C-alpha cells in the first residue's frame, strides 16, 4: 500500500503504547519474531483514517521491515525512541483451547522497562490521543505533556493495572474522554456483572464516554447522548486474537480524528470502523492482515456491518 | 389488557409445548406456584402479533387465573388438554450466582408424562407453527398432523434431546423451516465453537433458517438471503431468565404470521420483536412483565433497538 491520503477535515492523532517483538502460539499454529505491541496495531489501524503519530520505544534489534511497515502506512515515527544499545520489548504468549484465555510464557521488558513516553514538541498539541494500556502513571505523564485542555483522550487499560495500580487508574479516569475496556476488566473494575450497569458505573468514574468490548459478541458504547451496541464482524477464519483490542481502539481514535467530531453519530461510526479493523487483525498473526487489507477492505466490512445490523 | 386486534394480513399461528406450574429461585428472590412452560411464554408473546392457538396439557389443578391470562391475550385454548383427574407439570429450578447456569431441583411430569400433542381439526391447517422444546418424537407427531406442506415451522430444542434422542432430532431438522437454538446447544449439536460456522453447519442439517440465541449478547440469524445480528435489549432490572427463549421464539413466529412473509427483511424485524419480548420476560418472574407490558411496550423497545443499532 502507498501512504494514505486524508481528507481536509482530518486532524492528526497520537498513539502512545508498547511496540514489541512477539512470539505467539495458538491451538492451531505459532509464529515467532513478529511485530507486536499495542501501539503497533493501533497506529496501523488509525493510519487508515487520519495522520498518525506514534510514541513508543524499541531497541537496536528492532527489524527494519517493521519500521518500514510503519512508514508504508504514513505513520510519523519521530516519537519512536530507538535505543541502539537496548533490546526491544519481547512477549511470548500461548492461547488456550478455543482461545479461552491465554498464558504469558515469557516477558523481556528490555527498553520498555525504563520507557517514559516523552512527546516531541510538535506532538504536544495533537487533538486526538490514544493512551495504550501502559501503566497509569505513564498515561498520566502523557496527559501532563499535552498543551491546553482540548485534546480528546482515549485510554485503554489492562487487568494488571486494575489490580496493582488502582489509585493511579482512578485518578486517570476523570482526565480522559473515552475509556475503552473489555468485559472482564469492566467487571473487575466496577464489581458489576450486568454490563449495562457496569458501563454506566464506569462513566460515573470520570470518562464522558465508555466503550465495552465483548470480543466475538461485539461492543457497547455508553455516550452522553445515548447507548449503542454493535455485533462483531462474523469472522470465520480466526487465527490470532492478539492486538484485536488495540486495532479497535486505534481505528476508533483515527476515525474520530478524521471527522474531528465526537458526537454520538460520529462515535457510532467510529465503533463500526473499529469493529471492522479488529476483525481483520484476528485473521492473521501480527498486523499482517490488518496492514494488507487496506482501507478498501475496512470500508467493505463497514458496509457489511451496516447491512447485517439494519432492520 | 383487552383481546388484541390483528391486521387483515395476519394469519394464525400455533404454539405446541409445555404448560407448567413453576417454582423458581434466583440469587435474589424466589417465586412459587407461578405460570410456566414454554408454550405459556411463547403463546403470550405470539399473541401480540397474530391470532394464537396453543396445544399443551394441564391438570385439574391448573389455576383459573392462568387460563384467564391466556384468554385475556385472545389465545385460542381449544387445543389445551385439561385432564381433570391429573396434575399439571411442575418444575422447580434454582439459578446459580450471576445466573451462570441453573439446577433443576424437582420435576413432576404429571399429565405431561403421557402428553401427546393432538391437534384439533381446525388447527391442522395453521400456516405458522412453533414446536416448543418437547421431545423430537412429539415434534414429529405434530408435523405429521399438519395438512399440506405449506406450513412454516419453527422448532426449538433442549440439550437433553441433543444428548438422548439425537437421531429423532436429526430427522426433524429437514422437516422444519427455522431452527431456534442457544449458543451452548449449537456447540453441542455441531461440535463447532465458532458461532458463525455453527450456524452455517446447522443450516446444512436441514432447516432453511437458523437463529442462534446468545442471551445478554443478542442473537444471530442465518437466512438464505443473508446474515443478521442484533444485540440484546439493554436490561438493567434482571429478575428471572426463565422463559426468555420461549418468549423470543413465540414473538418470532407471531410476527411472521402477522405479516405472512418469511424473507430476510421480515425475519430481521421478527428477530427484533423477539428480542424486545425476551427482554420483558426477564424483568419479572413468570409471564408477568411480558403480559402486562402490552404491545405498546414491545413496540417502544423495538424502536429503541432500532436506534441503538443504527449507525
Interface residues (C-beta under 8 A of the other chain):
Chain A: X98 X193 X194 X195 X196 X197 X214 X216 X217 X218 X220 X226 X227 X228 X229 X230 X231 X234 X235 X236 X238 X265 X268 X269 X271 X272 X306 X307 X308 X309 X310 X311
Chain B: X98 X193 X194 X195 X196 X197 X214 X216 X217 X218 X220 X226 X227 X228 X229 X230 X231 X232 X234 X235 X236 X238 X265 X268 X269 X271 X272 X306 X307 X308 X309 X310 X311
